[in-house]
């Protein structure tokens, strides 16, 4: 029996590859005759570049960039066989420096702009940015400044980095704008617009600095007026905080990160060669439909292959995944456990869950 193992990472401790290997160990304990094909996925966040290198026959490169008041930072990116340059936005931005109340938050996107400008100068076929996992509170100004687009205050002076100076925004100077010579593709987990994103609880910009939400809206209006297009209602502009707005202004195309990786390695074609699919993620919810598990389920359904998903949490809307193509949903939790214990024992829990699911697969498959 051939089983395709296609999970994404389990927050906050296990990368997709480690999850897939734990699943493989569990399945192999059921029968050494199981033939398992490992195909880890992400939904457009950290770890995307590493997976793309394997799937797209890529080569890893590094850029050393200056960082204000810190040592220069080494940023990893990769060049794929098809000429695509790809990087994770989180690698370029480094460690979050926003308030503790909002995780994954960055007060400036300057370092991402620096790396993007350097990659664009190499003139690859395209530049792909994995944008999930980050929230920038500067409206993406750091990215745009790398291409000559300046934010200006009431006195005609340039606005410094950070959230507080952003509140003084008066207008934007496009006179020194440098056109991009290559297309940009942004990988996302959920195709949300800016107007939709600002109402989500984990994106409350007013918790960072009072008035920041309004100035970001004003900023988006100024960018939209310049290109004659309302950016705030475009799908994808709500990803990465203001980064989605800035990259949309630069002409970026927004696509599903999981779907990009599935197409890169021919996941759909491989589905036709297997008997089962085992996938999984930390939490299954309605939003999972557009993420790695949802894409794996969709590809399995198209090939007529049963698919099972493992998870630690079953959230609102997880039953919708049955309509998307899942045959079964299985919790990795064998009993109620505190979070600290779950994080420490997660590899073993996933392995044991895969073992139990493997016996079920074998029983269902045997005549």
ZADODO-48147 format. One record per residue (C-alpha): residue number from 1; x, y, z. Coordinates in nm, 3 decimals. Last residue first. Layout:
ZADODO-48147
<site resi="NUM" X="X" Y="Y" Z="Z"/>
...
//
This chain:
ZADODO-48147
<site resi="367" X="-1.043" Y="-0.741" Z="0.111"/>
<site resi="366" X="-0.774" Y="-0.539" Z="0.288"/>
<site resi="365" X="-0.801" Y="-0.159" Z="0.233"/>
<site resi="364" X="-1.029" Y="-0.077" Z="0.526"/>
<site resi="363" X="-0.821" Y="-0.279" Z="0.770"/>
<site resi="362" X="-0.492" Y="-0.136" Z="0.642"/>
<site resi="361" X="-0.614" Y="0.222" Z="0.661"/>
<site resi="360" X="-0.746" Y="0.160" Z="1.013"/>
<site resi="359" X="-0.414" Y="0.014" Z="1.120"/>
<site resi="358" X="-0.238" Y="0.317" Z="0.971"/>
<site resi="357" X="-0.470" Y="0.554" Z="1.159"/>
<site resi="356" X="-0.356" Y="0.401" Z="1.488"/>
<site resi="355" X="0.012" Y="0.426" Z="1.393"/>
<site resi="354" X="-0.036" Y="0.781" Z="1.262"/>
<site resi="353" X="-0.181" Y="0.877" Z="1.601"/>
<site resi="352" X="0.114" Y="0.716" Z="1.779"/>
<site resi="351" X="0.366" Y="0.905" Z="1.563"/>
<site resi="350" X="0.179" Y="1.234" Z="1.609"/>
<site resi="349" X="0.174" Y="1.189" Z="1.987"/>
<site resi="348" X="0.543" Y="1.093" Z="1.994"/>
<site resi="347" X="0.643" Y="1.403" Z="1.798"/>
<site resi="346" X="0.412" Y="1.619" Z="2.015"/>
<site resi="345" X="0.556" Y="1.512" Z="2.352"/>
<site resi="344" X="0.712" Y="1.841" Z="2.462"/>
<site resi="343" X="0.455" Y="2.065" Z="2.297"/>
<site resi="342" X="0.166" Y="1.860" Z="2.437"/>
<site resi="341" X="0.312" Y="1.864" Z="2.788"/>
<site resi="340" X="0.344" Y="2.241" Z="2.785"/>
<site resi="339" X="-0.011" Y="2.276" Z="2.651"/>
<site resi="338" X="-0.163" Y="2.076" Z="2.937"/>
<site resi="337" X="-0.300" Y="1.732" Z="2.836"/>
<site resi="336" X="-0.647" Y="1.582" Z="2.799"/>
<site resi="335" X="-0.613" Y="1.227" Z="2.659"/>
<site resi="334" X="-0.486" Y="1.052" Z="2.345"/>
<site resi="333" X="-0.452" Y="1.382" Z="2.161"/>
<site resi="332" X="-0.343" Y="1.333" Z="1.798"/>
<site resi="331" X="-0.700" Y="1.399" Z="1.688"/>
<site resi="330" X="-0.826" Y="1.226" Z="1.375"/>
<site resi="329" X="-1.027" Y="1.364" Z="1.085"/>
<site resi="328" X="-1.138" Y="1.120" Z="0.814"/>
<site resi="327" X="-1.231" Y="1.101" Z="0.447"/>
<site resi="326" X="-1.120" Y="1.453" Z="0.366"/>
<site resi="325" X="-1.219" Y="1.593" Z="0.027"/>
<site resi="324" X="-1.334" Y="1.955" Z="0.059"/>
<site resi="323" X="-1.679" Y="1.846" Z="0.180"/>
<site resi="322" X="-1.512" Y="1.667" Z="0.470"/>
<site resi="321" X="-1.308" Y="1.981" Z="0.532"/>
<site resi="320" X="-1.629" Y="2.169" Z="0.612"/>
<site resi="319" X="-1.637" Y="1.972" Z="0.940"/>
<site resi="318" X="-1.351" Y="2.192" Z="1.065"/>
<site resi="317" X="-1.580" Y="2.496" Z="1.066"/>
<site resi="316" X="-1.507" Y="2.607" Z="1.421"/>
<site resi="315" X="-1.195" Y="2.443" Z="1.568"/>
<site resi="314" X="-1.064" Y="2.089" Z="1.605"/>
<site resi="313" X="-0.732" Y="2.114" Z="1.790"/>
<site resi="312" X="-0.430" Y="1.880" Z="1.794"/>
<site resi="311" X="-0.471" Y="1.776" Z="1.433"/>
<site resi="310" X="-0.440" Y="1.471" Z="1.205"/>
<site resi="309" X="-0.597" Y="1.464" Z="0.858"/>
<site resi="308" X="-0.707" Y="1.158" Z="0.658"/>
<site resi="307" X="-0.740" Y="1.137" Z="0.279"/>
<site resi="306" X="-0.913" Y="0.882" Z="0.057"/>
<site resi="305" X="-0.796" Y="0.889" Z="-0.310"/>
<site resi="304" X="-1.031" Y="0.970" Z="-0.596"/>
<site resi="303" X="-0.768" Y="1.172" Z="-0.781"/>
<site resi="302" X="-0.965" Y="1.497" Z="-0.763"/>
<site resi="301" X="-1.054" Y="1.417" Z="-0.400"/>
<site resi="300" X="-0.686" Y="1.376" Z="-0.313"/>
<site resi="299" X="-0.598" Y="1.712" Z="-0.471"/>
<site resi="298" X="-0.875" Y="1.882" Z="-0.271"/>
<site resi="297" X="-0.769" Y="1.718" Z="0.054"/>
<site resi="296" X="-0.407" Y="1.823" Z="0.002"/>
<site resi="295" X="-0.520" Y="2.180" Z="-0.073"/>
<site resi="294" X="-0.737" Y="2.190" Z="0.240"/>
<site resi="293" X="-0.459" Y="2.048" Z="0.456"/>
<site resi="292" X="-0.209" Y="2.305" Z="0.324"/>
<site resi="291" X="-0.425" Y="2.615" Z="0.356"/>
<site resi="290" X="-0.730" Y="2.747" Z="0.172"/>
<site resi="289" X="-0.973" Y="2.507" Z="0.342"/>
<site resi="288" X="-0.789" Y="2.549" Z="0.672"/>
<site resi="287" X="-0.978" Y="2.878" Z="0.716"/>
<site resi="286" X="-1.287" Y="2.681" Z="0.824"/>
<site resi="285" X="-1.091" Y="2.533" Z="1.112"/>
<site resi="284" X="-0.846" Y="2.247" Z="1.174"/>
<site resi="283" X="-0.573" Y="2.333" Z="1.421"/>
<site resi="282" X="-0.213" Y="2.213" Z="1.443"/>
<site resi="281" X="-0.187" Y="2.063" Z="1.098"/>
<site resi="280" X="-0.237" Y="1.732" Z="0.922"/>
<site resi="279" X="-0.203" Y="1.513" Z="0.614"/>
<site resi="278" X="-0.220" Y="1.142" Z="0.539"/>
<site resi="277" X="-0.315" Y="1.042" Z="0.186"/>
<site resi="276" X="-0.409" Y="0.690" Z="0.082"/>
<site resi="275" X="-0.377" Y="0.452" Z="-0.215"/>
<site resi="274" X="-0.105" Y="0.630" Z="-0.412"/>
<site resi="273" X="-0.004" Y="0.687" Z="-0.777"/>
<site resi="272" X="-0.284" Y="0.925" Z="-0.880"/>
<site resi="271" X="-0.200" Y="1.156" Z="-0.589"/>
<site resi="270" X="0.150" Y="1.201" Z="-0.732"/>
<site resi="269" X="0.009" Y="1.397" Z="-1.026"/>
<site resi="268" X="-0.170" Y="1.641" Z="-0.793"/>
<site resi="267" X="0.141" Y="1.691" Z="-0.583"/>
<site resi="266" X="0.348" Y="1.791" Z="-0.886"/>
<site resi="265" X="0.639" Y="1.941" Z="-0.692"/>
<site resi="264" X="0.585" Y="2.308" Z="-0.776"/>
<site resi="263" X="0.207" Y="2.267" Z="-0.810"/>
<site resi="262" X="0.165" Y="2.160" Z="-0.448"/>
<site resi="261" X="0.412" Y="2.426" Z="-0.335"/>
<site resi="260" X="0.212" Y="2.702" Z="-0.506"/>
<site resi="259" X="-0.116" Y="2.557" Z="-0.378"/>
<site resi="258" X="0.010" Y="2.565" Z="-0.020"/>
<site resi="257" X="0.123" Y="2.927" Z="-0.053"/>
<site resi="256" X="-0.208" Y="3.035" Z="-0.205"/>
<site resi="255" X="-0.154" Y="3.316" Z="-0.456"/>
<site resi="254" X="-0.123" Y="3.694" Z="-0.448"/>
<site resi="253" X="0.020" Y="3.869" Z="-0.756"/>
<site resi="252" X="0.239" Y="4.169" Z="-0.680"/>
<site resi="251" X="0.203" Y="4.492" Z="-0.877"/>
<site resi="250" X="0.418" Y="4.720" Z="-0.662"/>
<site resi="249" X="0.100" Y="4.862" Z="-0.509"/>
<site resi="248" X="0.001" Y="4.507" Z="-0.414"/>
<site resi="247" X="0.337" Y="4.473" Z="-0.240"/>
<site resi="246" X="0.274" Y="4.783" Z="-0.031"/>
<site resi="245" X="-0.081" Y="4.687" Z="0.064"/>
<site resi="244" X="0.014" Y="4.331" Z="0.158"/>
<site resi="243" X="0.302" Y="4.460" Z="0.366"/>
<site resi="242" X="0.065" Y="4.679" Z="0.564"/>
<site resi="241" X="-0.021" Y="4.386" Z="0.788"/>
<site resi="240" X="0.135" Y="4.072" Z="0.647"/>
<site resi="239" X="-0.173" Y="3.971" Z="0.449"/>
<site resi="238" X="-0.462" Y="4.217" Z="0.427"/>
<site resi="237" X="-0.380" Y="4.310" Z="0.068"/>
<site resi="236" X="-0.436" Y="3.950" Z="-0.043"/>
<site resi="235" X="-0.768" Y="4.000" Z="-0.223"/>
<site resi="234" X="-0.807" Y="4.361" Z="-0.332"/>
<site resi="233" X="-1.058" Y="4.565" Z="-0.131"/>
<site resi="232" X="-0.808" Y="4.801" Z="0.031"/>
<site resi="231" X="-0.615" Y="4.862" Z="-0.291"/>
<site resi="230" X="-0.867" Y="5.085" Z="-0.464"/>
<site resi="229" X="-0.710" Y="5.127" Z="-0.812"/>
<site resi="228" X="-0.611" Y="5.439" Z="-1.001"/>
<site resi="227" X="-0.237" Y="5.377" Z="-0.962"/>
<site resi="226" X="-0.161" Y="5.694" Z="-0.765"/>
<site resi="225" X="-0.504" Y="5.703" Z="-0.602"/>
<site resi="224" X="-0.453" Y="5.354" Z="-0.463"/>
<site resi="223" X="-0.127" Y="5.448" Z="-0.294"/>
<site resi="222" X="-0.285" Y="5.755" Z="-0.134"/>
<site resi="221" X="-0.591" Y="5.557" Z="-0.023"/>
<site resi="220" X="-0.371" Y="5.284" Z="0.130"/>
<site resi="219" X="-0.184" Y="5.547" Z="0.332"/>
<site resi="218" X="-0.511" Y="5.694" Z="0.456"/>
<site resi="217" X="-0.619" Y="5.348" Z="0.568"/>
<site resi="216" X="-0.285" Y="5.294" Z="0.737"/>
<site resi="215" X="-0.330" Y="5.633" Z="0.905"/>
<site resi="214" X="-0.667" Y="5.527" Z="1.041"/>
<site resi="213" X="-0.541" Y="5.196" Z="1.183"/>
<site resi="212" X="-0.247" Y="5.369" Z="1.344"/>
<site resi="211" X="-0.470" Y="5.617" Z="1.530"/>
<site resi="210" X="-0.387" Y="5.485" Z="1.875"/>
<site resi="209" X="-0.068" Y="5.285" Z="1.867"/>
<site resi="208" X="-0.029" Y="4.910" Z="1.903"/>
<site resi="207" X="-0.375" Y="4.817" Z="2.029"/>
<site resi="206" X="-0.523" Y="5.038" Z="1.756"/>
<site resi="205" X="-0.363" Y="4.805" Z="1.503"/>
<site resi="204" X="-0.600" Y="4.527" Z="1.608"/>
<site resi="203" X="-0.478" Y="4.245" Z="1.384"/>
<site resi="202" X="-0.528" Y="3.942" Z="1.610"/>
<site resi="201" X="-0.896" Y="4.025" Z="1.658"/>
<site resi="200" X="-0.990" Y="4.047" Z="1.293"/>
<site resi="199" X="-1.154" Y="4.373" Z="1.184"/>
<site resi="198" X="-0.843" Y="4.511" Z="1.014"/>
<site resi="197" X="-0.822" Y="4.200" Z="0.799"/>
<site resi="196" X="-1.149" Y="4.240" Z="0.610"/>
<site resi="195" X="-1.072" Y="4.594" Z="0.492"/>
<site resi="194" X="-0.719" Y="4.488" Z="0.397"/>
<site resi="193" X="-0.847" Y="4.197" Z="0.189"/>
<site resi="192" X="-0.805" Y="3.830" Z="0.288"/>
<site resi="191" X="-0.675" Y="3.549" Z="0.068"/>
<site resi="190" X="-0.579" Y="3.319" Z="0.361"/>
<site resi="189" X="-0.243" Y="3.139" Z="0.379"/>
<site resi="188" X="-0.052" Y="3.374" Z="0.150"/>
<site resi="187" X="0.232" Y="3.352" Z="-0.101"/>
<site resi="186" X="0.320" Y="3.679" Z="-0.274"/>
<site resi="185" X="0.441" Y="3.671" Z="-0.636"/>
<site resi="184" X="0.653" Y="3.958" Z="-0.766"/>
<site resi="183" X="0.718" Y="4.026" Z="-1.135"/>
<site resi="182" X="1.059" Y="4.141" Z="-1.260"/>
<site resi="181" X="1.199" Y="4.480" Z="-1.370"/>
<site resi="180" X="1.035" Y="4.670" Z="-1.081"/>
<site resi="179" X="0.986" Y="5.039" Z="-1.158"/>
<site resi="178" X="1.193" Y="5.285" Z="-0.952"/>
<site resi="177" X="0.997" Y="5.566" Z="-0.786"/>
<site resi="176" X="1.184" Y="5.893" Z="-0.751"/>
<site resi="175" X="0.887" Y="6.126" Z="-0.804"/>
<site resi="174" X="0.645" Y="5.909" Z="-0.602"/>
<site resi="173" X="0.639" Y="6.131" Z="-0.292"/>
<site resi="172" X="0.365" Y="6.026" Z="-0.053"/>
<site resi="171" X="0.150" Y="6.265" Z="0.151"/>
<site resi="170" X="0.083" Y="6.388" Z="0.505"/>
<site resi="169" X="0.192" Y="6.105" Z="0.735"/>
<site resi="168" X="0.242" Y="6.220" Z="1.098"/>
<site resi="167" X="0.104" Y="5.895" Z="1.245"/>
<site resi="166" X="0.385" Y="5.704" Z="1.072"/>
<site resi="165" X="0.635" Y="5.864" Z="1.311"/>
<site resi="164" X="0.472" Y="5.663" Z="1.596"/>
<site resi="163" X="0.464" Y="5.327" Z="1.417"/>
<site resi="162" X="0.830" Y="5.287" Z="1.325"/>
<site resi="161" X="1.073" Y="5.417" Z="1.066"/>
<site resi="160" X="1.128" Y="5.788" Z="1.005"/>
<site resi="159" X="0.902" Y="6.008" Z="0.797"/>
<site resi="158" X="1.065" Y="6.228" Z="0.535"/>
<site resi="157" X="1.036" Y="6.600" Z="0.581"/>
<site resi="156" X="0.790" Y="6.818" Z="0.390"/>
<site resi="155" X="0.668" Y="6.986" Z="0.707"/>
<site resi="154" X="0.340" Y="6.791" Z="0.715"/>
<site resi="153" X="0.517" Y="6.451" Z="0.693"/>
<site resi="152" X="0.636" Y="6.266" Z="0.383"/>
<site resi="151" X="0.639" Y="5.895" Z="0.293"/>
<site resi="150" X="0.893" Y="5.824" Z="0.021"/>
<site resi="149" X="0.876" Y="5.581" Z="-0.273"/>
<site resi="148" X="1.226" Y="5.525" Z="-0.416"/>
<site resi="147" X="1.213" Y="5.148" Z="-0.457"/>
<site resi="146" X="1.368" Y="5.057" Z="-0.121"/>
<site resi="145" X="1.131" Y="5.314" Z="0.029"/>
<site resi="144" X="0.841" Y="5.092" Z="-0.078"/>
<site resi="143" X="0.953" Y="4.800" Z="0.137"/>
<site resi="142" X="1.013" Y="5.013" Z="0.444"/>
<site resi="141" X="0.677" Y="5.182" Z="0.397"/>
<site resi="140" X="0.498" Y="4.846" Z="0.423"/>
<site resi="139" X="0.218" Y="5.013" Z="0.618"/>
<site resi="138" X="0.455" Y="5.062" Z="0.910"/>
<site resi="137" X="0.282" Y="4.813" Z="1.140"/>
<site resi="136" X="0.418" Y="4.496" Z="0.981"/>
<site resi="135" X="0.252" Y="4.163" Z="1.063"/>
<site resi="134" X="0.436" Y="3.838" Z="0.988"/>
<site resi="133" X="0.351" Y="3.465" Z="0.984"/>
<site resi="132" X="0.234" Y="3.457" Z="0.619"/>
<site resi="131" X="0.434" Y="3.648" Z="0.360"/>
<site resi="130" X="0.623" Y="3.383" Z="0.164"/>
<site resi="129" X="0.777" Y="3.606" Z="-0.105"/>
<site resi="128" X="0.832" Y="3.486" Z="-0.463"/>
<site resi="127" X="1.053" Y="3.688" Z="-0.696"/>
<site resi="126" X="1.024" Y="3.623" Z="-1.069"/>
<site resi="125" X="1.238" Y="3.513" Z="-1.365"/>
<site resi="124" X="1.543" Y="3.640" Z="-1.177"/>
<site resi="123" X="1.677" Y="3.989" Z="-1.250"/>
<site resi="122" X="1.962" Y="4.005" Z="-0.996"/>
<site resi="121" X="1.848" Y="4.360" Z="-0.914"/>
<site resi="120" X="1.512" Y="4.217" Z="-0.803"/>
<site resi="119" X="1.690" Y="4.010" Z="-0.540"/>
<site resi="118" X="1.876" Y="4.311" Z="-0.404"/>
<site resi="117" X="1.562" Y="4.525" Z="-0.393"/>
<site resi="116" X="1.373" Y="4.247" Z="-0.214"/>
<site resi="115" X="1.647" Y="4.212" Z="0.047"/>
<site resi="114" X="1.647" Y="4.584" Z="0.127"/>
<site resi="113" X="1.267" Y="4.607" Z="0.129"/>
<site resi="112" X="1.248" Y="4.316" Z="0.372"/>
<site resi="111" X="1.499" Y="4.495" Z="0.596"/>
<site resi="110" X="1.295" Y="4.815" Z="0.591"/>
<site resi="109" X="0.969" Y="4.650" Z="0.703"/>
<site resi="108" X="0.940" Y="4.843" Z="1.029"/>
<site resi="107" X="0.750" Y="4.806" Z="1.356"/>
<site resi="106" X="0.721" Y="4.429" Z="1.327"/>
<site resi="105" X="0.448" Y="4.213" Z="1.484"/>
<site resi="104" X="0.463" Y="3.831" Z="1.507"/>
<site resi="103" X="0.276" Y="3.837" Z="1.839"/>
<site resi="102" X="0.055" Y="4.126" Z="1.944"/>
<site resi="101" X="0.027" Y="4.184" Z="2.320"/>
<site resi="100" X="0.406" Y="4.162" Z="2.352"/>
<site resi="99" X="0.440" Y="4.490" Z="2.159"/>
<site resi="98" X="0.631" Y="4.489" Z="1.829"/>
<site resi="97" X="0.992" Y="4.385" Z="1.777"/>
<site resi="96" X="0.945" Y="4.052" Z="1.599"/>
<site resi="95" X="1.275" Y="3.869" Z="1.530"/>
<site resi="94" X="1.422" Y="3.889" Z="1.181"/>
<site resi="93" X="1.248" Y="4.080" Z="0.903"/>
<site resi="92" X="1.430" Y="3.905" Z="0.615"/>
<site resi="91" X="1.383" Y="3.556" Z="0.757"/>
<site resi="90" X="1.020" Y="3.635" Z="0.838"/>
<site resi="89" X="0.953" Y="3.737" Z="0.478"/>
<site resi="88" X="1.047" Y="3.386" Z="0.364"/>
<site resi="87" X="1.243" Y="3.394" Z="0.039"/>
<site resi="86" X="1.216" Y="3.284" Z="-0.324"/>
<site resi="85" X="1.405" Y="3.367" Z="-0.644"/>
<site resi="84" X="1.251" Y="3.190" Z="-0.944"/>
<site resi="83" X="1.474" Y="3.089" Z="-1.237"/>
<site resi="82" X="1.300" Y="2.758" Z="-1.311"/>
<site resi="81" X="1.567" Y="2.564" Z="-1.121"/>
<site resi="80" X="1.496" Y="2.755" Z="-0.802"/>
<site resi="79" X="1.710" Y="3.032" Z="-0.656"/>
<site resi="78" X="1.694" Y="3.046" Z="-0.279"/>
<site resi="77" X="1.689" Y="3.299" Z="0.004"/>
<site resi="76" X="1.852" Y="3.316" Z="0.345"/>
<site resi="75" X="1.914" Y="3.644" Z="0.524"/>
<site resi="74" X="2.227" Y="3.709" Z="0.730"/>
<site resi="73" X="2.185" Y="4.009" Z="0.955"/>
<site resi="72" X="2.423" Y="4.301" Z="1.007"/>
<site resi="71" X="2.470" Y="4.374" Z="1.379"/>
<site resi="70" X="2.211" Y="4.596" Z="1.536"/>
<site resi="69" X="2.135" Y="4.966" Z="1.582"/>
<site resi="68" X="1.977" Y="4.984" Z="1.234"/>
<site resi="67" X="2.010" Y="4.657" Z="1.042"/>
<site resi="66" X="2.250" Y="4.623" Z="0.749"/>
<site resi="65" X="2.199" Y="4.326" Z="0.514"/>
<site resi="64" X="2.403" Y="4.015" Z="0.450"/>
<site resi="63" X="2.244" Y="3.813" Z="0.171"/>
<site resi="62" X="2.253" Y="3.434" Z="0.155"/>
<site resi="61" X="2.194" Y="3.172" Z="-0.113"/>
<site resi="60" X="2.024" Y="2.830" Z="-0.116"/>
<site resi="59" X="2.001" Y="2.630" Z="-0.438"/>
<site resi="58" X="1.680" Y="2.499" Z="-0.582"/>
<site resi="57" X="1.557" Y="2.172" Z="-0.729"/>
<site resi="56" X="1.198" Y="2.298" Z="-0.715"/>
<site resi="55" X="1.056" Y="2.052" Z="-0.461"/>
<site resi="54" X="1.356" Y="2.045" Z="-0.230"/>
<site resi="53" X="1.431" Y="2.418" Z="-0.252"/>
<site resi="52" X="1.058" Y="2.496" Z="-0.225"/>
<site resi="51" X="1.043" Y="2.313" Z="0.110"/>
<site resi="50" X="1.325" Y="2.522" Z="0.256"/>
<site resi="49" X="1.179" Y="2.843" Z="0.112"/>
<site resi="48" X="0.836" Y="2.778" Z="0.263"/>
<site resi="47" X="0.975" Y="2.720" Z="0.612"/>
<site resi="46" X="0.819" Y="3.033" Z="0.759"/>
<site resi="45" X="0.481" Y="3.110" Z="0.610"/>
<site resi="44" X="0.299" Y="3.043" Z="0.284"/>
<site resi="43" X="0.067" Y="2.761" Z="0.386"/>
<site resi="42" X="0.337" Y="2.499" Z="0.430"/>
<site resi="41" X="0.376" Y="2.151" Z="0.285"/>
<site resi="40" X="0.572" Y="1.831" Z="0.348"/>
<site resi="39" X="0.567" Y="1.565" Z="0.071"/>
<site resi="38" X="0.689" Y="1.230" Z="0.207"/>
<site resi="37" X="0.603" Y="0.920" Z="0.005"/>
<site resi="36" X="0.539" Y="0.613" Z="0.218"/>
<site resi="35" X="0.549" Y="0.256" Z="0.088"/>
<site resi="34" X="0.386" Y="0.037" Z="0.352"/>
<site resi="33" X="0.551" Y="-0.306" Z="0.347"/>
<site resi="32" X="0.715" Y="-0.250" Z="0.684"/>
<site resi="31" X="0.362" Y="-0.267" Z="0.828"/>
<site resi="30" X="0.197" Y="-0.097" Z="1.123"/>
<site resi="29" X="0.529" Y="0.031" Z="1.256"/>
<site resi="28" X="0.593" Y="0.193" Z="0.918"/>
<site resi="27" X="0.283" Y="0.409" Z="0.965"/>
<site resi="26" X="0.404" Y="0.552" Z="1.294"/>
<site resi="25" X="0.753" Y="0.624" Z="1.167"/>
<site resi="24" X="0.613" Y="0.793" Z="0.857"/>
<site resi="23" X="0.386" Y="1.016" Z="1.064"/>
<site resi="22" X="0.687" Y="1.127" Z="1.271"/>
<site resi="21" X="0.881" Y="1.191" Z="0.948"/>
<site resi="20" X="0.598" Y="1.402" Z="0.810"/>
<site resi="19" X="0.580" Y="1.609" Z="1.129"/>
<site resi="18" X="0.957" Y="1.666" Z="1.120"/>
<site resi="17" X="0.935" Y="1.782" Z="0.759"/>
<site resi="16" X="0.647" Y="2.017" Z="0.837"/>
<site resi="15" X="0.835" Y="2.186" Z="1.120"/>
<site resi="14" X="0.750" Y="2.102" Z="1.479"/>
<site resi="13" X="0.744" Y="2.318" Z="1.793"/>
<site resi="12" X="0.489" Y="2.598" Z="1.776"/>
<site resi="11" X="0.280" Y="2.510" Z="1.593"/>
<site resi="10" X="0.244" Y="2.185" Z="1.398"/>
<site resi="9" X="0.397" Y="2.223" Z="1.054"/>
<site resi="8" X="0.225" Y="2.115" Z="0.733"/>
<site resi="7" X="0.128" Y="1.762" Z="0.641"/>
<site resi="6" X="0.162" Y="1.569" Z="0.313"/>
<site resi="5" X="0.230" Y="1.196" Z="0.367"/>
<site resi="4" X="0.136" Y="1.003" Z="0.052"/>
<site resi="3" X="0.063" Y="0.638" Z="0.132"/>
<site resi="2" X="0.132" Y="0.342" Z="-0.095"/>
<site resi="1" X="0.000" Y="0.000" Z="0.000"/>
//
